[in-house]
Amino acid sequence: MNSRWTVALSVLATLATSGNAFVFVNHSPIVSPVTKSTALLMGPPADPSLPMTEQYGEGSRKYRRTVYNHDLWVKHRSPDRFFSNLRTLVNSGIYKQVGKEVAATVGVASFVCLWNALVGGYQGFDGTMHDPIIHNAFFQVVGLPMIPFTILTPSLGLLLVFRTNSSYTRWDEARKFWGLNINHTRDLCRMATSWYGYQLPKSRDGLPPVIDPVKREEDLKHLSLCTWAFVRSMKRHLSPPGEDEEDFIAELKSRLPAEQAEKVITAAHRPNRALYDLSVAIEKLPMHFMRKNEINNNLSIFEDTLGGSERLLSSPVPLFYSRHTARFLSTWLLLLPFALYDPFKGSWNHISMIPATTFISLCLFGIEELATQLEEPFTILPMQGFCDKIGANCDEIVSWSGQYDDEFPVIVKTFEDSERLWDRVLTKFRKSS
C-alpha cells in the first residue's frame, strides 16, 4: 500500500510541474461595461452574440442585480423550479466559472483509469480480461485508501460552510446598509417637508408666519437633490470606475446646479462632499434648531453606512483562510480519483469513477465559487436601482404640502390669495382668544 501512495503522489507531482492544470487562474478578463440608469429588475444578457465573458465571470455580475417583486416570488416558489434549474444546468455561470478546475480533476480520473489499465490489465468490450500492455516492475497500479478522505471530509465541510456563511454575511450586511439609506432618506425628507417653517419667529400679533411657497419649493427640491446626490456618489464610490464614471458625471451635471456638481465630481472623496452639501441644505431650512438636529441624526447614519461599506470593500475574508480552503479543496479533489478507483471496480474498467469525479468536483468547487462571488457584494447589488428609487421617493415626499394646510392655506400666488389667508388667520385667532 505504501508503494501505491508513493506512485500516486509522484504522478501528481510530475503533472503539477509539467503544466498549469491544477493552478487556479482567472477565467475571464475584467469587463468594464458602461451602464445607464437601471431598473430594479435585471436579467441575463438577451443578445446571444455577446462574448462569453458577458455570460459568466466578471462580465455577468451586472446581470445578477435583481430585486424581486410578487410575480418573481411566485415563479421562485413554483413546483417546476427543480426541472427548470436542471434544464439550465449547462448555462450556469457558476459551473462555467469552475470549468477548468473540474476539467483538471476529470483529467486526473481519466489518467488513473488509463494508467491502471495499461499496467494492471483491462477488460475488453466482450468482458474478457486482458494482460497489461506495459510489463515493467517499476510501473504499478496507482491508488489510495479511502480512509484519509473520510477522515478529512468533515474538516473540509466545515471550512466550506464557514467560507460560504462569511461571504453571505458580507452580502447581507451590504444590503442592510442600502436598506438603511433607503429608509433614512425617506425619513429625512419627510421631517423636512412636514417641519418646514415651523417655529419661525411669529408676527407681532402672535400669528404663524406666512411661508413663501416658491422658496419652500426651491429649498425642499434642493434638499431632495442633495439627498439623491449622496447615495449616487456612494454608489459610484463602491463601483468599478470603468462601469459607472461617465454615467455618474452625466447624471450629476443634468440634475444638480453646475457649480455644486463640479465640486462633487472633483472632490477627493465624493460621498463626503455630497454629505456636506446635504448638511448645508438642512442648515438653511427655516425651522427650529432642535428639529434640525433630529434631521441631522440621519446624516450620522449615512456616515455609518458609508464607512461600513468601505470596510467591506477594502477588507476581504482573511486571505490566508481563503487560500488554505482553496488549497485544501483542490488537493482533496485532485487526489480523490486515486481513492475512487477500487470502489468502482464493479464498472467496466472502473470507468464510472470519471462521471462520479465530475459530479463531486462540480458541486464542491461550485460551493467555493459561490462564496468567492458573494464575498464582494457591491457589484451584484442593484445600487443604481436603489439610487433611482431614493431619488423618486424623495422628489415625491418634498412635493407634498406642509403642515399648515389644515389650518391656513400655505400656497399664496395672488393678492386675493393673501387676503383670504389673513382672513382665515384672523378668524382662527379670534376664536382661540
C-alpha positions in Angstrom: 0.0 0.0 0.0 2.9 2.3 0.7 4.2 1.8 -2.8 0.8 2.8 -4.2 0.8 6.0 -2.1 4.3 6.8 -3.4 3.4 6.2 -7.1 0.2 8.3 -6.8 2.0 11.2 -5.2 4.9 11.1 -7.7 2.4 11.1 -10.6 0.7 14.2 -9.2 4.0 15.9 -8.6 5.0 15.3 -12.2 1.7 16.6 -13.6 1.8 19.6 -11.4 5.3 20.6 -12.5 4.6 20.0 -16.2 1.6 22.2 -16.7 -0.9 24.5 -15.1 -3.8 22.1 -14.9 -4.0 22.4 -11.1 -3.5 26.1 -10.9 -6.5 28.4 -10.2 -6.5 31.1 -12.8 -8.7 34.0 -13.7 -11.1 32.7 -16.2 -12.0 35.9 -17.9 -10.7 39.5 -18.1 -12.5 42.1 -16.1 -15.2 43.7 -18.2 -16.0 47.3 -17.6 -19.5 47.8 -19.0 -21.0 51.2 -19.3 -24.5 51.0 -17.9 -27.3 53.5 -17.9 -29.8 54.2 -15.2 -31.3 50.9 -14.5 -34.5 49.5 -13.1 -34.7 47.3 -10.1 -35.2 44.1 -12.2 -32.4 42.9 -14.3 -31.6 39.6 -16.0 -29.1 37.8 -18.2 -28.0 39.3 -21.5 -30.6 38.9 -24.1 -28.2 39.1 -27.0 -26.7 35.6 -27.6 -24.0 37.1 -29.8 -22.3 38.7 -26.7 -18.9 37.3 -25.8 -18.6 34.5 -23.3 -17.1 37.0 -20.8 -20.5 38.6 -20.6 -22.2 35.3 -19.8 -20.1 34.2 -16.8 -17.4 35.6 -14.5 -16.8 39.3 -14.0 -18.9 40.3 -17.0 -22.0 38.5 -15.7 -22.1 40.2 -12.3 -24.1 43.2 -13.5 -26.9 40.8 -14.6 -27.2 39.4 -11.1 -28.6 42.7 -9.6 -32.1 41.5 -9.2 -34.8 42.8 -6.8 -37.8 40.5 -6.5 -41.5 41.5 -6.9 -44.6 39.5 -6.3 -44.5 37.8 -9.7 -40.9 36.7 -9.3 -41.7 35.3 -5.9 -44.5 33.2 -7.4 -42.1 31.9 -10.0 -39.5 31.4 -7.3 -41.9 29.1 -5.4 -43.1 27.3 -8.5 -43.1 23.4 -8.2 -41.5 23.4 -11.6 -38.4 25.2 -10.4 -36.4 21.9 -10.0 -36.9 20.9 -13.6 -36.3 24.5 -14.8 -33.0 24.6 -12.9 -32.0 21.2 -14.3 -32.8 22.4 -17.9 -30.5 25.4 -17.5 -27.7 23.4 -15.9 -25.3 23.8 -18.8 -26.0 27.5 -18.9 -25.0 28.1 -15.2 -22.4 30.8 -14.9 -21.0 29.2 -11.7 -20.3 25.9 -13.4 -18.7 27.6 -16.4 -16.5 29.6 -14.0 -15.2 26.4 -12.4 -14.8 24.6 -15.6 -11.1 24.5 -15.7 -10.8 23.1 -12.1 -13.4 20.4 -12.9 -11.5 19.6 -16.1 -8.3 19.1 -14.0 -9.9 16.6 -11.7 -11.6 14.8 -14.5 -8.2 14.6 -16.3 -6.7 13.0 -13.2 -9.5 10.5 -13.0 -9.1 9.6 -16.7 -5.4 9.3 -16.2 -5.9 6.9 -13.3 -8.2 4.7 -15.3 -5.9 4.6 -18.3 -2.7 4.1 -16.4 -4.1 1.3 -14.3 -5.5 -0.4 -17.4 -2.1 -0.2 -19.1 -0.1 -1.5 -16.2 -2.6 -3.7 -14.4 -4.7 -5.2 -17.2 -8.0 -4.2 -18.8 -11.4 -5.6 -19.7 -12.4 -5.9 -23.3 -15.8 -5.0 -24.7 -16.8 -8.6 -24.5 -16.0 -8.8 -20.8 -12.7 -10.7 -21.3 -9.8 -9.7 -19.1 -6.6 -8.9 -20.9 -3.0 -8.8 -19.6 -1.2 -5.5 -19.0 0.2 -3.7 -22.1 3.1 -2.4 -20.1 5.2 -5.0 -18.3 7.6 -3.3 -16.0 8.3 -3.8 -12.3 8.6 0.0 -11.8 5.2 0.8 -13.2 2.5 -0.3 -10.8 -1.2 0.3 -10.4 -1.9 3.6 -8.6 -4.4 4.1 -5.9 -5.1 5.4 -2.4 -7.1 4.2 0.5 -10.5 5.9 1.2 -9.9 6.3 4.9 -7.9 9.6 4.8 -10.6 11.2 2.6 -13.3 10.0 5.0 -11.4 11.5 8.0 -10.8 14.8 6.2 -14.3 15.2 4.8 -15.9 16.9 8.0 -13.0 19.3 8.2 -13.4 20.3 4.6 -17.1 20.7 5.0 -16.6 23.0 8.0 -14.2 25.1 6.1 -16.6 25.5 3.1 -19.6 26.2 5.4 -17.7 28.9 7.2 -16.4 30.4 4.0 -19.9 30.5 2.5 -21.5 31.8 5.6 -18.9 34.6 5.9 -19.4 35.7 2.3 -23.2 35.6 2.7 -23.0 37.7 5.9 -21.0 40.3 4.0 -23.6 40.4 1.2 -26.4 40.7 3.8 -24.6 43.4 5.6 -24.1 45.5 2.4 -27.8 45.0 1.5 -28.8 46.2 5.0 -26.6 49.3 4.6 -28.5 50.2 1.5 -31.8 49.4 3.3 -30.8 52.0 5.9 -30.0 54.5 3.2 -33.5 54.0 1.7 -35.3 54.2 5.0 -33.5 57.3 6.4 -33.5 59.3 3.1 -37.3 59.0 3.3 -37.3 59.9 7.0 -35.1 62.9 6.3 -37.3 64.3 3.5 -40.5 63.5 5.5 -39.3 65.5 8.5 -38.0 68.4 6.4 -41.3 68.6 4.4 -43.6 68.5 7.4 -41.5 70.7 9.7 -40.6 73.4 7.1 -41.2 76.8 8.6 -42.4 75.5 11.9 -41.4 77.6 15.0 -40.3 80.5 12.9 -40.5 83.9 14.6 -44.1 84.9 14.9 -45.7 88.2 13.8 -46.4 91.0 16.3 -49.9 89.7 16.6 -48.6 86.2 17.7 -49.8 84.6 14.4 -47.9 82.0 12.5 -45.7 83.3 9.7 -46.7 83.3 6.1 -44.4 80.8 4.2 -43.2 81.8 0.7 -44.4 78.8 -1.4 -41.8 79.5 -4.1 -38.9 79.5 -1.6 -40.3 76.5 0.2 -40.5 74.5 -3.1 -36.9 75.5 -4.0 -35.5 74.7 -0.6 -37.1 71.3 -0.4 -36.3 70.4 -4.0 -32.6 71.3 -3.3 -32.7 69.1 -0.2 -34.1 66.2 -2.3 -31.4 66.6 -4.9 -28.7 66.7 -2.2 -30.1 63.6 -0.7 -30.0 61.8 -4.1 -26.5 63.1 -4.8 -25.2 61.5 -1.7 -26.5 58.0 -2.4 -25.5 58.3 -6.1 -22.0 59.4 -5.0 -21.8 56.4 -2.6 -22.9 54.1 -5.5 -20.1 55.4 -7.7 -17.6 55.2 -4.8 -18.4 51.5 -4.4 -18.5 50.6 -8.1 -15.7 49.8 -10.6 -14.5 53.1 -12.3 -15.0 51.9 -15.8 -18.6 50.8 -15.2 -20.0 54.0 -13.7 -17.8 57.1 -14.0 -19.3 58.5 -17.2 -22.8 57.9 -16.2 -22.2 59.4 -12.7 -20.8 62.6 -14.2 -23.6 62.9 -16.7 -26.3 62.3 -14.1 -24.9 64.9 -11.6 -24.5 67.5 -14.3 -28.0 67.0 -15.5 -29.6 67.2 -12.1 -27.5 69.4 -9.8 -26.5 73.1 -10.2 -23.4 73.3 -12.3 -21.2 74.6 -9.5 -22.3 72.0 -7.0 -22.0 69.2 -9.5 -18.4 70.2 -10.3 -17.5 70.3 -6.6 -18.8 66.8 -6.0 -17.1 65.4 -9.2 -13.7 66.9 -8.4 -13.8 66.1 -4.7 -11.2 63.5 -3.4 -13.9 61.7 -1.5 -17.2 62.3 -3.4 -19.7 60.9 -0.8 -18.2 63.1 1.9 -18.6 66.2 -0.3 -22.2 65.2 -1.2 -23.0 64.7 2.5 -21.5 68.1 3.4 -23.8 69.7 0.8 -26.8 67.9 2.3 -25.8 69.1 5.7 -25.6 72.7 4.5 -29.0 72.3 2.8 -30.6 71.2 6.1 -29.0 74.0 8.0 -30.6 76.6 5.6 -34.1 75.3 6.2 -36.3 77.7 8.2 -37.1 75.6 11.3 -36.2 75.3 15.0 -32.6 74.1 15.6 -33.9 71.1 17.7 -35.8 69.8 14.7 -32.7 70.3 12.5 -30.8 68.2 15.0 -33.3 65.4 14.5 -32.9 65.6 10.8 -29.1 65.6 11.1 -29.3 62.3 13.0 -30.0 60.7 9.7 -26.7 62.0 8.3 -24.8 60.3 11.1 -26.4 57.0 9.9 -25.4 57.8 6.4 -21.8 58.1 7.6 -22.1 54.7 9.3 -23.4 53.0 6.2 -20.7 54.6 4.0 -18.0 53.6 6.4 -19.3 50.1 6.8 -19.5 49.7 3.0 -15.9 50.9 2.6 -14.8 48.4 5.2 -16.5 45.6 3.3 -14.9 46.7 0.0 -11.4 47.1 1.4 -11.3 44.1 3.7 -11.9 40.6 2.3 -12.2 37.5 4.3 -8.6 37.0 5.5 -6.6 35.8 2.6 -4.8 33.0 4.5 -8.2 31.5 5.3 -9.4 31.7 1.7 -6.2 30.3 0.3 -6.0 27.4 2.7 -9.6 26.5 1.9 -8.8 26.6 -1.8 -5.7 24.6 -1.4 -7.3 22.0 0.8 -10.3 21.6 -1.5 -8.2 21.4 -4.7 -5.7 18.9 -3.2 -8.6 16.8 -1.8 -10.4 16.7 -5.1 -7.3 16.1 -7.2 -6.3 13.1 -5.1 -9.8 11.7 -4.8 -9.7 9.8 -8.1 -6.9 7.6 -6.7 -9.2 6.6 -3.8 -12.2 6.1 -6.0 -10.5 3.5 -8.3 -11.1 0.5 -6.1 -14.7 1.3 -5.1 -15.7 1.5 -8.8 -14.2 -1.9 -9.7 -17.7 -3.2 -10.5 -17.9 -0.9 -13.5 -16.2 -1.6 -16.8 -12.5 -0.7 -16.3 -13.6 1.4 -13.3 -14.8 4.0 -15.8 -17.8 5.1 -13.6 -15.3 6.9 -11.4 -14.9 9.6 -14.1 -18.6 10.9 -14.0 -18.6 10.5 -10.2 -15.4 12.6 -10.0 -17.0 15.2 -12.3 -20.2 15.5 -10.2 -18.3 15.7 -6.9 -15.9 18.3 -8.3 -18.6 20.4 -9.8 -20.5 20.5 -6.5 -17.6 21.3 -4.2 -15.8 23.7 -6.5 -19.2 25.3 -7.1 -19.7 25.9 -3.3 -16.3 27.6 -3.1 -17.1 29.7 -6.2 -20.4 30.9 -4.7 -18.5 32.1 -1.6 -16.0 33.9 -3.8 -18.7 35.6 -5.8 -20.6 36.7 -2.7 -17.6 38.0 -0.9 -17.6 41.4 -2.7 -21.3 42.3 -2.7 -21.5 45.7 -4.3 -21.1 44.7 -7.9 -24.0 42.3 -7.6 -26.3 44.6 -5.6 -28.7 46.8 -7.7 -27.3 50.0 -6.3 -28.3 52.1 -9.4 -31.9 50.9 -8.9 -31.7 51.9 -5.2 -30.5 55.3 -6.2 -33.3 55.8 -8.7 -35.8 54.6 -6.1 -34.4 57.0 -3.5 -34.5 59.9 -5.9 -38.1 59.2 -6.9 -39.2 58.8 -3.3 -37.5 62.0 -2.1 -38.9 64.0 -5.0 -42.4 62.8 -4.2 -42.2 63.5 -0.5 -40.9 67.1 -0.8 -43.8 67.8 -3.3 -46.3 67.3 -0.5 -47.9 70.3 1.2 -46.8 71.5 4.6 -48.3 71.1 8.0 -50.3 74.3 8.0 -52.7 73.2 5.2 -55.4 72.1 7.6 -55.4 75.4 9.3 -54.1 78.0 6.8 -53.6 77.9 3.1 -49.8 77.9 2.5 -49.8 78.5 -1.2 -50.2 82.2 -1.9 -49.9 83.0 -5.6 -52.0 86.2 -5.9 -53.0 89.2 -3.8 -56.5 87.7 -3.4 -55.0 84.5 -2.0 -53.1 86.6 0.5 -56.3 88.4 1.6 -58.1 85.1 2.0 -55.2 83.7 4.0 -55.2 86.6 6.5 -59.0 86.5 6.9 -58.7 82.8 7.9 -55.8 83.5 10.2 -57.6 86.4 12.0 -60.8 84.4 12.3 -59.0 81.4 13.9 -57.0 83.7 16.2 -60.2 85.5 17.4 -61.9 82.1 18.0 -59.0 80.8 20.0 -58.8 84.0 22.1 
